[in-house]
Amino acid sequence: MAGIAVSFALYSAAQSYIYKGSKVWNFDSPTDSASLNQFLASQSNSGDAGNWTIIPDATAPSPPNVLERIPGNQSDSGYHILVMPDGPYQTNLQVGLKFKMIGGGHGNEAVGMIVRLQDGSHYFVLYADYAAQRFSLCRADPGEFLCTQDKNVAISVGNWHNITAYVSAQGIAGSLDNKLLLQRYDQHYQTGTVGILVKGNSKAYFDDLSAEY
């Protein structure tokens, strides 16, 4: 019962906070296209960061363009990170991201939205695992990727999904497709920037990466 109360308190704190600033990357303006070169692409332990590019997509949530991640080889290991150039952000933060899995028969596709990123080894991620049909809150520490909460979900190829993170001093809550599924009291990494994570050789489209702070 105490854990439920704490989780509700952290979610309520994030929801009630009055944000003073906001930023959206919808990859449609020349400024957004140019800023892609400012993002920090962090190679995984497989040594393959793949390619990130902006392309048109008729199904884009905010037309006409999306961000595409193209794997560089067939390795399904490691995590590839694209970090928002602004930040770091302070404790209270609401972050959103829309994604579409493209697939390709690898059977191991997964993507995520990062918050409180300190560097490539210290961050939280709300992780949408298509292969396992699972939505998780995970924390990266040096040499470790620990998923502390999981929910079984339906993630489809070829359809848009959305992730939202509610971050406060008490912890992190996360929703998938507008359903609040994860809430955890965790005070690691109180500040940091935000970004996108892709596992191994996953191929996906992204749109409307946003932050209210």
C-alpha positions in Angstrom: 0.0 0.0 0.0 2.9 2.4 0.8 4.4 1.8 -2.6 1.2 2.6 -4.3 0.9 5.8 -2.3 4.4 6.8 -3.2 3.9 6.1 -6.9 0.7 8.1 -6.9 2.4 11.0 -5.2 5.3 11.1 -7.7 2.9 11.0 -10.6 0.7 13.7 -9.1 3.7 15.9 -8.4 4.8 15.6 -12.1 1.2 16.3 -13.3 0.6 19.3 -11.2 4.0 21.0 -11.9 3.7 24.2 -13.9 6.2 24.0 -16.7 7.8 27.3 -18.0 9.4 26.1 -21.2 8.8 23.6 -24.0 10.5 22.2 -27.1 9.3 20.0 -29.9 11.4 18.3 -32.6 9.0 17.3 -35.4 11.7 17.1 -38.1 9.7 19.2 -40.5 11.5 22.6 -40.5 14.9 23.5 -41.9 16.0 24.2 -38.3 15.1 20.8 -37.2 16.8 19.2 -40.1 20.0 21.2 -39.4 19.8 20.4 -35.7 20.1 16.6 -36.5 23.8 17.2 -37.1 24.0 18.6 -33.5 22.6 15.5 -31.9 25.1 13.3 -30.2 25.0 9.8 -31.7 26.5 7.3 -29.2 27.8 4.0 -30.6 26.8 0.8 -28.9 29.2 -1.8 -27.7 28.7 -3.5 -31.1 30.5 -0.5 -32.6 27.6 0.1 -35.0 25.6 3.3 -34.5 23.8 3.0 -37.8 22.4 6.0 -39.6 19.8 8.6 -38.6 18.1 10.6 -41.4 15.0 12.6 -42.0 12.5 11.3 -44.7 9.0 12.0 -45.8 6.2 9.7 -44.5 2.6 10.0 -45.5 1.5 8.6 -42.1 3.6 11.0 -40.0 1.8 12.3 -36.9 3.0 15.8 -37.8 3.5 15.7 -41.6 5.4 15.6 -43.7 8.7 14.2 -42.2 9.9 11.7 -39.7 13.2 10.7 -38.2 14.4 7.3 -39.5 16.9 5.0 -37.9 18.6 2.7 -40.4 20.8 -0.1 -38.8 24.3 -0.2 -40.2 24.7 -4.0 -40.0 22.8 -7.1 -38.8 24.1 -7.1 -35.3 21.2 -7.2 -32.7 23.4 -6.3 -29.8 24.0 -3.0 -28.0 22.0 0.2 -27.7 22.3 3.2 -30.0 21.4 6.6 -28.5 20.5 9.9 -30.2 20.5 12.8 -27.6 18.5 16.0 -27.8 20.9 18.9 -28.3 19.2 21.1 -25.6 19.6 20.4 -21.9 20.3 19.3 -19.3 16.8 19.6 -17.9 16.1 20.0 -14.2 14.1 17.6 -12.0 10.5 18.3 -13.2 10.0 17.3 -16.8 7.4 15.8 -19.1 8.7 14.2 -22.3 6.9 12.6 -25.2 7.9 10.6 -28.3 6.0 8.9 -31.2 7.4 5.9 -32.9 6.6 3.3 -35.5 8.4 0.0 -35.8 9.2 -0.9 -39.4 10.4 -4.4 -38.7 12.4 -6.5 -41.2 12.3 -10.0 -39.7 15.1 -9.5 -37.2 12.7 -10.6 -34.3 14.6 -8.5 -31.8 13.3 -5.0 -32.4 13.0 -2.5 -29.5 13.1 1.3 -29.0 12.9 3.7 -26.1 12.7 7.3 -24.9 15.5 8.4 -22.6 15.3 10.8 -19.6 17.8 12.1 -17.1 20.7 11.2 -19.3 24.1 12.0 -17.8 26.2 10.2 -20.4 26.1 6.9 -22.4 26.2 4.8 -19.2 23.9 6.8 -16.9 20.2 7.3 -17.8 16.7 6.1 -17.6 14.7 4.8 -20.5 11.0 3.9 -21.1 11.6 0.9 -23.3 9.1 -0.5 -25.9 10.2 -4.1 -26.7 8.4 -5.3 -29.8 10.0 -8.8 -29.6 8.7 -9.4 -26.1 5.6 -7.3 -26.4 6.6 -5.5 -23.2 6.9 -1.9 -21.9 9.6 -1.3 -19.3 11.2 1.3 -17.1 15.0 0.7 -17.2 18.0 2.3 -15.7 21.5 2.2 -17.3 24.5 2.0 -15.0 28.1 1.3 -16.1 28.0 -2.3 -17.4 24.4 -2.8 -16.5 20.9 -2.3 -18.0 18.4 -2.9 -15.3 14.6 -3.0 -16.0 12.9 -2.3 -12.7 9.3 -2.4 -13.9 7.5 -4.2 -16.8 4.0 -4.4 -18.3 2.8 -6.7 -21.1 1.5 -4.6 -24.0 0.6 -4.8 -27.7 3.2 -3.1 -29.9 2.6 -3.5 -33.6 4.7 -3.1 -36.7 3.6 -0.3 -39.1 1.5 1.6 -36.6 2.3 4.7 -34.6 2.6 4.5 -30.8 3.4 7.1 -28.3 5.4 7.2 -25.0 5.1 9.8 -22.3 7.4 10.2 -19.3 6.4 12.2 -16.1 9.5 13.0 -14.2 9.7 14.5 -10.7 12.1 14.6 -7.8 10.4 11.4 -6.4 10.7 9.3 -9.5 9.4 8.5 -13.0 6.0 7.5 -14.4 5.5 6.3 -17.9 2.6 5.8 -20.3 2.3 4.0 -23.6 -0.5 5.0 -26.0 -1.9 7.3 -23.3 -2.3 4.6 -20.7 -0.3 5.1 -17.5 1.5 1.8 -16.9 4.7 2.4 -14.9 5.4 4.3 -11.8 8.6 4.0 -9.7 10.2 5.9 -6.9 13.8 6.3 -7.9 16.0 9.3 -7.2 19.0 8.4 -9.4 20.2 11.1 -11.9 18.1 14.0 -10.8 19.0 16.1 -13.9 20.0 15.3 -17.4 18.9 15.5 -21.1 16.5 13.4 -23.1 16.8 11.4 -26.3 15.9 8.3 -28.3 17.3 4.8 -27.9 17.3 1.9 -30.4 18.3 -1.6 -29.8 20.7 -3.4 -32.1 19.5 -3.7 -35.7 16.0 -2.3 -35.0 14.5 -0.1 -37.8 12.0 2.5 -36.7 10.5 5.9 -37.5 10.2 8.7 -34.9 8.2 11.9 -34.7 7.3 14.7 -32.2 10.1 14.3 -29.6 9.0 16.9 -27.0 10.0 18.2 -23.6 8.1 20.4 -21.2 10.3 21.7 -18.4 
